[in-house]
Amino acid sequence: MSDRDPAVPTQAPQPDGTPAVASARPPHMQYRANARRCPPGTHLVVAIVGIAAVIASWRWAASPWLTGLLIVGFVLLERGFVVLKPNEAVVLTLFGRYTGTIDTPGLWLIDPFAAPPFSAREQVSLRINNFQTEKIKVNDLSGNPIDIAAVIVWQVVDTAKSVFDVQDFQQFVTVQSEAALRHLANLYPYDDYREDGKSLRNGTEEIHTVLQTELQSRLQAAGITVLETRLTHLAYAPEIAETMLRRQQAEAILAARTTMVRGAVGLVHMALTQLERSDLVDLDTERKAAMVSNLMVVLSGDQSPMPVINTGTLYS
């Protein structure tokens, strides 16, 4: 059996007599078709010569069989010409068997029988395609319903897989894009205010990389490469949008307070340490506590403090 027509692997029968189940068929691999590139004008020259030969044989041939053979040969030869535009490919089959792909623009001469009704020629576009998913509702990692959509930039790189291994590669892209987008939303929360937190809203580059990697693994079977993925829409579902907005505001305030307190503690510690090293003043435990309290109020308060000038001693 040829290496271009691999056998379908099957599993051995089960010990209990259960019938064997066929495993997945091996994918098709694109290879160059056996075709000859012709210079421009060849098609026209062949047509003129063929018509002239048919007319001459019809007028001067002793047997009509010669005229009939010339007509059949001319028709078959004409069917063997294929014209390809840039970024187009044609997938050839001969009596149901894949015989190769032509993906270089120009005029080509192929096997005349690799055309209907004997076989089929299927043209596939190699242009870059943009596909924008519909807005879908899905739960994020925290279980909150969100609306999400993305744009996918893809291109066919293996025409054999695209034509023979999937039913409709364009529909395949649509379905698998939605599935990958749903899975992505389940992996991350909508938002995360932690410093090292990763979420759909703030982890832009990582999110795009994860989505592109997963989608590429899904579309590999169709001979498609994913060039870029971007989220185009991300929002909480309308039924919880107002509630989640208040929650976002509360979490943002809490995160800001946490940062302020952490910074204030560092500043107070630095101030007390420098005072002790400078010997400017000797503070007992009670006065240190009072100073810490005052500094924390000043550094962590919502409003600017009102200064109070102490005209007496430190302990009055």
For each residue, the residues with C-beta under 8 A, 3 or more apart:
1: 5 6 7
2: 5
3: 6
4: 31 98
5: 1 2 97
6: 1 3 26
7: 1
8: 22 23 25 26
9: 22 23 26
10: 20 21 22 23
11: 20 21 22 23
12: 20
13: 17 18 19 20
14: 17 18 19 20
15:
16:
17: 13 14
18: 13 14
19: 13 14
20: 10 11 12 13 14
21: 10 11
22: 8 9 10 11 25
23: 8 9 10 11
24:
25: 8 22
26: 6 8 9
27: 161 165 221
28: 98 158 160 161 164 165
29: 158 160 161
30: 101 158 159 160 161 223
31: 4 100 101 160
32: 35 100 101 102
33: 92 99 100 101 102 110
34: 99 100 110 111
35: 32 82 100 102 108 109 110
36: 108 109 110
37: 104 106 107 108 109
38: 42 43 81 106 107 108 109
39: 42 107
40: 107
41: 44 45
42: 38 39 45 46 81 107 109
43: 38 46 47 81 83 107
44: 41 47 48
45: 41 42 48 49
46: 42 43 49 50 77 78 81
47: 43 44 50 51 78
48: 44 45 51 52
49: 45 46 52 53
50: 46 47 53 54 70 73 74 77 78
51: 47 48 54 55 74
52: 48 49 55 56
53: 49 50 56 57 70 74
54: 50 51 57 58 67 70 71 74
55: 51 52 58 59
56: 52 53 59 60 61
57: 53 54 60 61 66 67 70
58: 54 55 61 67
59: 55 56
60: 56 57
61: 56 57 58 64 66 67
62:
63: 66
64: 61 67 68
65: 68 69
66: 57 61 63 69 70
67: 54 57 58 61 64 70 71
68: 64 65 71 72
69: 65 66 72 73
70: 50 53 54 57 66 67 73 74
71: 54 67 68 74 75
72: 68 69 75 76
73: 50 69 70 76 77
74: 50 51 53 54 70 71 77 78
75: 71 72 78 79
76: 72 73 79 80 112 113
77: 46 50 73 74 80 81 112
78: 46 47 50 74 75 81
79: 75 76 112 115
80: 76 77 109 110 111 112 114 115
81: 38 42 43 46 77 78 107 108 109
82: 35 90 102 107 108 109 110 121
83: 43 106 107 108
84: 88 89 90 102 103 104 105 106 108
85: 88 105
86: 105
87: 125 126 127
88: 84 85 103 105 123 124 125 126
89: 84 101 102 103 123 124 125 126 156 159
90: 82 84 101 102 121 122 123 124
91: 98 101 121 122 123 124 159 160 163
92: 33 98 99 100 101 102 110 111 114 119 121
93: 96 97 98 99 114 119 120 121 122
94: 97 99 111 113 114 118 119
95: 113 118 119
96: 93 119
97: 5 93 94
98: 4 28 91 92 93 160 164
99: 33 34 92 93 94 111 114 119
100: 31 32 33 34 35 92
101: 30 31 32 33 89 90 91 92 159 160
102: 32 33 35 82 84 89 90 92 108 110
103: 84 88 89 126 159
104: 37 84
105: 84 85 86 88
106: 37 38 83 84
107: 37 38 39 40 42 43 81 82 83
108: 35 36 37 38 81 82 83 84 102
109: 35 36 37 38 42 80 81 82
110: 33 34 35 36 80 82 92 102 114
111: 34 80 92 94 99 114
112: 76 77 79 80 115
113: 76 94 95 118 119
114: 80 92 93 94 99 110 111 118 119 121
115: 79 80 112 118 119 120 121
116: 119 120 121
117:
118: 94 95 113 114 115
119: 92 93 94 95 96 99 113 114 115 116
120: 93 115 116
121: 82 90 91 92 93 114 115 116
122: 90 91 93 163
123: 88 89 90 91
124: 88 89 90 91 156 159 162 163
125: 87 88 89 129 156
126: 87 88 89 103 155 156 159
127: 87 155
128: 153 154 155 227
129: 125 153 154 155 173
130: 151 152 153
131: 151 152 153 154 173 174 177
132: 149 150 151 152 232
133: 136 149 150 151 152 174 177 178 181
134: 149 178
135: 147 148 149 233
136: 133 147 148 149 178 181 182
137: 145 146 147 237
138: 145 146 148 181 182 185 186
139: 143 144 145 146 185 186
140: 143 144 146 185 186 188 189 190 200
141: 186 187 188 189
142: 189 190
143: 139 140
144: 139 140 189 190 236 237 240 244
145: 137 138 139 236 237 239 240
146: 137 138 139 140 185 190 200 234 235 236 237
147: 135 136 137 233 234 235 236 237 238
148: 135 136 138 181 185 200 231 233 234
149: 132 133 134 135 136 181 231 232 233 234
150: 132 133 177 181 211 229 230 231 232
151: 130 131 132 133 229 230 232
152: 130 131 132 133 173 177 215 226 228 229
153: 128 129 130 131 226 227 228 229
154: 128 129 131 173 219 224 225 226 227
155: 126 127 128 129 224 225 227
156: 89 124 125 126 159 162 169 223 224
157: 223 224 225
158: 28 29 30 161 162 223 224
159: 30 89 91 101 103 124 126 156 162 163 223
160: 28 29 30 31 91 98 101 163 164 165 223
161: 27 28 29 30 158 164 165 166 221 222 223
162: 124 156 158 159 165 166 169 222 223 224
163: 91 122 124 159 160 169
164: 28 98 160 161
165: 27 28 160 161 162 221 222 223
166: 161 162 169 172 221 222
167: 171 172
168: 171 172
169: 156 162 163 166 172 173 222 223 224
170: 173 174
171: 167 168 174 175
172: 166 167 168 169 175 176 219 222 224
173: 129 131 152 154 169 170 176 177 219 222 224
174: 131 133 170 171 177 178
175: 171 172 178 179
176: 172 173 179 180 215 218 219
177: 131 133 150 152 173 174 180 181 215
178: 133 134 136 174 175 181 182
179: 175 176 182 183 218
180: 176 177 183 184 211 214 215 218
181: 133 136 138 148 149 150 177 178 184 185 211
182: 136 138 178 179 185 186
183: 179 180 186 187 214
184: 180 181 187 188 200 207 210 211 214
185: 138 139 140 146 148 181 182 188 200
186: 138 139 140 141 182 183
187: 141 183 184 210
188: 140 141 184 185 198 199 200 203 207
189: 140 141 142 144 192 197 199 200
190: 140 142 144 146 199 200 201 234 236 244
191: 199 200 201 202 248 251
192: 189 197 198 199 202
193: 197 251 252 254 255
194: 197
195:
196:
197: 189 192 193 194 202
198: 188 192 202 203 206
199: 188 189 190 191 192 202 203
200: 140 146 148 184 185 188 189 190 191 203 207 231 234
201: 190 191 234
202: 191 192 197 198 199
203: 188 198 199 200 206 207
204: 207 208 231
205: 208 209
206: 198 203 209 210
207: 184 188 200 203 204 210 211 231
208: 204 205 211 212 228 229 230 231
209: 205 206 212 213
210: 184 187 206 207 213 214
211: 150 180 181 184 207 208 214 215 229 231
212: 208 209 215 216 226 228 229
213: 209 210 216 217
214: 180 183 184 210 211 217 218
215: 152 176 177 180 211 212 218 219 226 229
216: 212 213 219 220 225 226
217: 213 214 220
218: 176 179 180 214 215 221
219: 154 172 173 176 215 216 222 224 225 226
220: 216 217 223 224
221: 27 161 165 166 218
222: 161 162 165 166 169 172 173 219
223: 30 156 157 158 159 160 161 162 165 169 220
224: 154 155 156 157 158 162 169 172 173 219 220
225: 154 155 157 216 219
226: 152 153 154 212 215 216 219 229
227: 128 153 154 155
228: 152 153 208 212
229: 150 151 152 153 208 211 212 215 226
230: 150 151 208
231: 148 149 150 200 204 207 208 211 234
232: 132 149 150 151
233: 135 147 148 149
234: 146 147 148 149 190 200 201 231
235: 146 147 241
236: 144 145 146 147 190 240 241 244 245
237: 137 144 145 146 147 240 241
238: 147 241
239: 145
240: 144 145 236 237 243 244
241: 235 236 237 238 244 245
242: 245 246
243: 240 246 247
244: 144 190 236 240 241 247 248
245: 236 241 242 248 249
246: 242 243 249 250
247: 243 244 250 251
248: 191 244 245 251 252
249: 245 246 252 253
250: 246 247 253 254
251: 191 193 247 248 254 255
252: 193 248 249 255 256
253: 249 250 256 257
254: 193 250 251 257 258
255: 193 251 252 258 259
256: 252 253 259 260
257: 253 254 260 261 300
258: 254 255 261 262
259: 255 256 262 263
260: 256 257 263 264 299 300
261: 257 258 264 265 300
262: 258 259 265 266
263: 259 260 266 267 299
264: 260 261 267 268 295 296 299 300
265: 261 262 268 269 296
266: 262 263 269 270
267: 263 264 270 271 295 299
268: 264 265 271 272 292 295 296 299
269: 265 266 272 273
270: 266 267 273 274
271: 267 268 274 275 295
272: 268 269 275 276 283 288 291 292
273: 269 270 276 277
274: 270 271 277 278
275: 271 272 278 280 281 283
276: 272 273 279 283
277: 273 274
278: 274 275
279: 276 282
280: 275
281: 275 314
282: 279
283: 272 275 276 287 288 291
284: 287 288
285: 288 289
286: 289 290
287: 283 284 290 291 314 315
288: 272 283 284 285 291 292
289: 285 286 292 293
290: 286 287 293 294
291: 272 283 287 288 294 295
292: 268 272 288 289 295 296
293: 289 290 296 297
294: 290 291 297 298
295: 264 267 268 271 291 292 298 299
296: 264 265 268 292 293 299 300
297: 293 294 300 301 305
298: 294 295 301 305
299: 260 263 264 267 268 295 296
300: 257 260 261 264 296 297
301: 297 298 304 305
302:
303:
304: 301
305: 297 298 301
306:
307:
308:
309:
310: 314 316
311:
312: 316
313: 316
314: 281 287 310
315: 287
316: 310 312 313
